[in-house]
C-alpha cells in the first residue's frame, strides 16, 4: 500500500509540476479523500515554490461548501495582513464583494476569488487549489461551483498559473461523467483506491517486513493501531500503542509519545475504564506540551474533559474544556472553539452553574452565526431550549425552538438564488 500511495503521490506531483493541464480530477471515496488531502497537505509543507490553498470541508447543503471556501480564503488574507502590519508592509486587498454575495452564481463567486488571489501572489508562482470535500451530499451544488475549472469549453486565460485538484466519486461520477470525459481535453484523471481491506493487508505486510527501515514499520504500526481501535480490536490496539510508545521514547520524540499515550487512553475509554483513560490523557498532555503541537493538544484536552464528565468530575472537566477553547482560538479553528464551548456548557451544567452554562452556549451560538457553523448552531439551540424549558421559562424556550427551525439569513439568500437558477433552467427547457 505504501508503494501504491507513493505512486499516486508521485503522479499528483507530476501534475502540479507540469505546465499543460490546469486541472486534475481525483476519483476517490470519502475514505480515500482523506489520503488525497494528506498528499496535498504534505506537499504544501515541503514545497516552498508554490502556494497551496486546500479546502477539505463537507459539502452537505446548497452553498455550504463554497461559503466555507470563501471564509477560509478571507481568513488567510486576514492572517497575512496581521503579519504584514507587524512588518509595516502594505496590506493585501480583501476579497471583492462578488465573492461573498450569495445572490451571485457559485461559479462566478469562485472565479472572482481565484482571480483575486492571483493578484496577491507574485507573478510566476503557481497556486495549487485543492477542492477536496470530505463528503459530497450536495453533488449538484459542488459541480455547479467547480464546473468552470474543467474547461469543458476550452482553456481560459484566467486559469493560467493555477493547478486545480477536484474531487469526484468513482461510483457516482457527479463531476465528470463518462459522456463528458472526451470533452474535458484539459483535464487529467487519477483514480485512487485505498480500501480498508487493501490498506490493512499492506500495513500488516509492511509492519512485519524485517527488511524495511524501522521507522517505516513503526509508521505502519501507527496506522494499524488506529484501525484496530476503530474496529474494536482493543487488545491488539493496546499492544501496538505500547510498542509505539517505547519506540518514540527511544527516539526522544515527544509528539510521537503524546500520540501513543493518547491511543492508550482511547483504548481505556473504549473499555470503559475512564479513570485509567484520564490518567493516560494527562501523561499524553505532558508530552504534547513538550512537542508544542497545538492540534494534538486540542484533541487531548477534549478527550480529557470527556473522561472527567464520565467520572462525574465536572469541575475538572470545566478546566479542560476552557483550555481547549483557548487552544482552538490560537489555531483559528472556529468549529473547534464551538465544540469546546458546547462541552464546557455541559460541564458547567453538571457543576450546577446553570447561568454560566446558558451564557457559554449563547456565546457559542453567536460564534456559529459568525462562522456559519449550522449543524453546531442547531445543537446549541436544542440545548438552550431544553435548559430554559427545564427552568420553567417557556417563552424563551419557545423562542429558541423557533430559531432552530428558521433558515439563517445567508442560507435564505443562497436558497433563493438556487431556486432562481432552477427556474431559469426550467424556462430554457
Secondary structure as UniProt FT lines:
FT   HELIX           2..17
FT   STRAND          23..27
FT   HELIX           30..46
FT   STRAND          51..55
FT   TURN            62..63
FT   HELIX           64..86
FT   TURN            87..88
FT   HELIX           97..100
FT   TURN            102..103
FT   HELIX           106..120
FT   TURN            123..124
FT   STRAND          127..131
FT   HELIX           139..146
FT   HELIX           147..150
FT   TURN            152..153
FT   HELIX           157..159
FT   TURN            160..161
FT   STRAND          162..168
FT   TURN            170..172
FT   HELIX           178..181
FT   TURN            182..183
FT   TURN            185..186
FT   STRAND          187..191
FT   HELIX           196..207
FT   TURN            210..211
FT   HELIX           214..230
FT   TURN            231..232
FT   HELIX           234..251
FT   HELIX           254..270
FT   TURN            271..272
FT   HELIX           274..291
FT   HELIX           294..310
FT   TURN            311..312
FT   HELIX           314..330
FT   TURN            331..332
FT   HELIX           334..350
FT   TURN            351..352
FT   HELIX           354..371
FT   HELIX           374..390
FT   TURN            391..392
FT   HELIX           394..405
FT   HELIX           409..428
//
